[in-house]
Amino acid sequence: MNMEDLEEIGDLQMKSQSSRDRVKVLFKNETSKGKVKLIWLNYQGDEVDYGLIGHSKAMFMNTFLTHPWVCRLEKEDDDAEEEEEEYGEVFFQWPDSGKLRPVFEAQKFVEKMWQENDEELQNDLQHFLNGQLRMDVIIRNKYSPPSLVDYVANILTDQPWVTLDSVASLELPTTLSEQIKADILKKRPD
């Protein structure tokens, strides 16, 4: 971690503070390639390995608001130095303009999202803080922009005229249609 990274994470503590407010998080490995090791920073700031998240896989975690997490690209063999140069470090994607940061802490993550001043989003965040909703947190590296399917699905899902029933009439490729349906169910559960 370099000084720029430390400036980006501001007042984040590099150790767990309390185990008072439980939250649910789904860490999603959306790196270009490889497994990611998920690591909790305990109350002394020591690293505690919570296992590997396979490429395009996810890991559900019950954690607490002030518990920081870091992640690392898992080296699979001795040739991994070349791979690490090509794909670089891994980061958590934060909600403020999709910035990539080396540390995730639920409390600071929610504070960034709360700044959106979106009443529906703030309602969802309140449910998350109460332990009623799970938050999905994306793990990326610098070479893993969202796919075109994800990008288009996100735009179309935000359109009020796109519903589960209307997707078929759009005559889209199956992959895109399925992604839009999944996103609609996730964003609009009712």
HELIX and SHEET records of a PDB file:
HELIX    1   1 MET A    3  GLU A    8  1                                   6    
HELIX    2   2 ALA A   80  TYR A   87  1                                   8    
HELIX    3   3 ALA A  106  TRP A  114  1                                   9    
HELIX    4   4 GLU A  119  LEU A  129  1                                  11    
HELIX    5   5 LEU A  148  THR A  157  1                                  10    
HELIX    6   6 ALA A  168  LEU A  170  5                                   3    
HELIX    7   7 THR A  174  LYS A  187  1                                  14    
SHEET    1   A 5 ALA A  58  PHE A  64  0                                        
SHEET    2   A 5 ARG A  22  ASN A  29 -1                                        
SHEET    3   A 5 ARG A 134  ASN A 141  1                                        
SHEET    4   A 5 VAL A  90  GLN A  93 -1                                        
SHEET    5   A 5 LEU A 100  ARG A 101 -1                                        
SHEET    1   B 4 GLU A  47  ILE A  53  0                                        
SHEET    2   B 4 VAL A  36  LEU A  41 -1                                        
SHEET    3   B 4 PRO A  68  LEU A  73 -1                                        
SHEET    4   B 4 PHE A 104  GLU A 105 -1                                        
END                                                                             
